[in-house]
Structure formats: C-alpha cells, structure tokens
Amino acid sequence: QYLPEPTAALDWRASPMRAPSLEGACPAFVATASHDVLRDEAEEYARRLRRAGVTVKQKRYVGWHGFWGRRTRRSKVDGLKVLEDVAAELTAAFLASLPPNGSSTG
C-alpha cells in the first residue's frame, strides 16, 4: 500500500528482512500481537537482529493485531499499554545517548 510499485517490495529498504546483513542496525523494540499474521515474521526479524549483535527488546502482547493506541473488544490488547512501553523504551534509549552530567560536546 505504501510502495509505488509491487517490485519495490523486493528492496531491503522496504523490508529490512531482505537485507543481507542486519549488522550495525539500531537497537530495536519489537512489539507483536499473539494473533497477528505478521507475528512470526516480526519475531524472526528480532532473532536476526540479535544474531547480528543488535540489542533487541521484544514483547508479544496477547490479542489481535491493530492494537496501537487503542483497546477494542476484538483486539484484547491494551494499545495504550503498548504505547507506554514503546515510549519507555524510546525515553531510555534517548537518555542513554546523552553525554554524562549533561555536558555538551559541541
């Protein structure tokens, strides 16, 4: 849906799983839903990242896909909890990247 043409899906930039190597990728937080058709692919991506030496935190939420930022009867996943988890991971990553004691590097 977001690609200009179907053949663009073969490019690793559209699907990182197609990259020959994931070495040097940024740390990742991989959130999946237990009943998502893409769950296995996302979890394999997390495994590939780990094998490439990338720091990965992974969490599988119980319920259906389509849970971001909301909770529906069908989803059963508390989407707001997912957003809180993602925000906590991003906050930790950003804080870890700051210079010590708030000193400036330039």
matplotlib code that plots the C-alpha trace (Angstrom):
import matplotlib.pyplot as plt

x = [0.0, 2.8, 5.1, 5.0, 5.0, 4.9, 8.6, 9.7, 8.8, 11.9, 14.2, 15.6, 14.8, 11.1, 11.5, 14.6, 14.2, 15.5, 18.8, 21.7, 23.0, 21.5, 24.9, 25.1, 21.3, 20.0, 18.7, 15.1, 11.9, 9.8, 6.2, 3.9, 0.4, -0.2, -2.9, -1.2, -0.4, 2.9, 3.9, 6.2, 8.0, 8.4, 9.8, 12.2, 13.4, 14.1, 16.1, 18.1, 18.9, 20.1, 22.3, 23.8, 24.7, 22.0, 20.3, 16.7, 13.9, 10.9, 7.4, 4.4, 1.1, -1.9, -4.6, -5.2, -3.2, -4.2, -3.8, -1.7, -3.0, -6.4, -8.2, -11.0, -13.1, -11.6, -8.0, -7.9, -4.6, -4.4, -3.0, -2.3, -0.1, 1.8, 2.4, 3.5, 6.0, 7.3, 7.6, 9.5, 12.0, 12.5, 13.0, 15.6, 17.4, 17.5, 18.6, 21.4, 22.6, 23.1, 26.6, 27.3, 26.4, 24.6, 27.8, 27.8, 30.0, 29.9]
y = [0.0, 2.4, 1.4, 3.0, -0.4, -4.1, -4.7, -2.1, -4.7, -6.6, -3.8, -4.3, -0.7, -1.5, -4.8, -5.0, -8.8, -8.8, -7.2, -9.5, -8.4, -6.5, -5.9, -2.2, -1.7, 0.4, -1.1, -2.2, -2.8, -5.3, -5.5, -8.2, -9.4, -13.1, -13.2, -11.3, -12.7, -10.9, -12.0, -14.8, -12.5, -9.8, -12.2, -13.7, -10.1, -9.8, -13.0, -11.9, -8.6, -10.5, -12.8, -9.7, -8.4, -5.8, -5.1, -6.1, -6.0, -7.9, -8.3, -10.3, -8.9, -11.2, -10.4, -9.4, -7.0, -3.4, -2.5, 0.6, 3.3, 1.7, -1.2, -2.8, -5.8, -7.8, -6.8, -7.7, -5.8, -2.7, -0.4, 2.4, 0.0, -0.8, 2.9, 3.3, 0.5, 2.0, 5.5, 4.0, 2.2, 5.4, 7.5, 5.1, 5.0, 8.8, 9.2, 6.6, 8.6, 11.8, 12.8, 12.3, 15.0, 16.9, 18.2, 19.5, 18.0, 21.0]
z = [0.0, 0.7, -2.2, -5.6, -7.4, -6.3, -7.3, -4.7, -2.0, -3.0, -1.9, 1.6, 2.5, 2.2, 4.1, 6.3, 6.5, 2.9, 3.9, 3.5, 6.9, 9.9, 11.5, 12.6, 12.8, 15.6, 18.8, 18.5, 20.4, 18.6, 19.7, 18.3, 18.9, 19.5, 16.8, 14.0, 10.6, 10.6, 14.2, 13.0, 10.5, 13.2, 15.7, 13.1, 12.4, 16.2, 16.1, 13.0, 14.8, 17.8, 15.7, 14.1, 17.6, 17.8, 21.1, 20.9, 23.4, 22.4, 23.7, 22.5, 23.6, 23.8, 21.3, 17.7, 15.5, 15.0, 18.7, 18.5, 20.9, 21.5, 23.0, 21.2, 22.1, 19.2, 19.9, 23.6, 23.6, 25.7, 23.0, 25.4, 27.4, 24.2, 23.6, 27.2, 26.7, 23.4, 25.0, 27.9, 25.6, 23.5, 26.6, 28.0, 24.6, 24.3, 27.9, 27.4, 24.4, 26.4, 27.4, 31.1, 33.5, 30.8, 29.4, 25.8, 23.1, 20.8]

ax = plt.figure().add_subplot(projection="3d")
ax.plot(x, y, z, "-o")
ax.set_aspect("equal")
plt.show()
